[in-house]
Amino acid sequence: MGALRVGDGTVIMPGVAVEGTVWAGDGCRIGPNCHLRGYVSLGNNCVVGQGVELKNCIIGDGTLIPHLSYAGDSIIGNDVNFGAGTVCSNFRHDGGEHKMMAGGRLEFTGRNKLGAVIGSHVRLGANTVVLPGRVISPGTWTRPGEVFTGDVNGRMEIS
C-alpha cells in the first residue's frame, strides 16, 4: 500500500494499485487497472489509463498515457501523448551504468536505472520503445513501432 493524494476533480477508477507516494494534480483521470509505484507526480489534467505502469516519474500538465504503456524513472513534459503500448525502458540488459547526452557530451550518470527525458508536445506513436537514458526534444513525433535510440537531431546511438 502507498499514499495517494489527488487534486480537485481527479477521478480514481477501479483497480488502481499504488505502491509508494503518488501526487496527482487537478482534473486527472487515473485507471482503471493501472500500477503506480515509487514516487510519481502527475500535473493537472493528466490521463493514466488502462494497464499503465509508472515508476518514479515526474509528468507534466495535460499529458496522456491512456493505455497499455510503461514509463520508469522518467521525466515527461507537458502535453505529451503516449500511443498504446509505448514503453520508456529504464534498464540496460548488461546491468551497466547508463550514459546520457548532456551539454553535447556523452556522460556517465552513476545510475543503473534511468528512463527518458521527454520534452513537451511530444507524440509517441503506438508501440514506440524509448531506450534507456534518451532525451526526446520538444515537439518530436515518433512513428508507430519505432525504437527511439537517440536524440532526434541525427538519431545518435548513445547506449
Secondary structure by P-SEA (a helix, b strand, c coil): cbbbbbccccccccccccccbbbbccccccccbbbbccbbbbccccccccbbbbcbbbbcccccccccccccccccccbbbbccccccccccccccbbbbbcccccccccccbbbbbcccbbbbccbbbbccccccccccccccccccccccccccccc
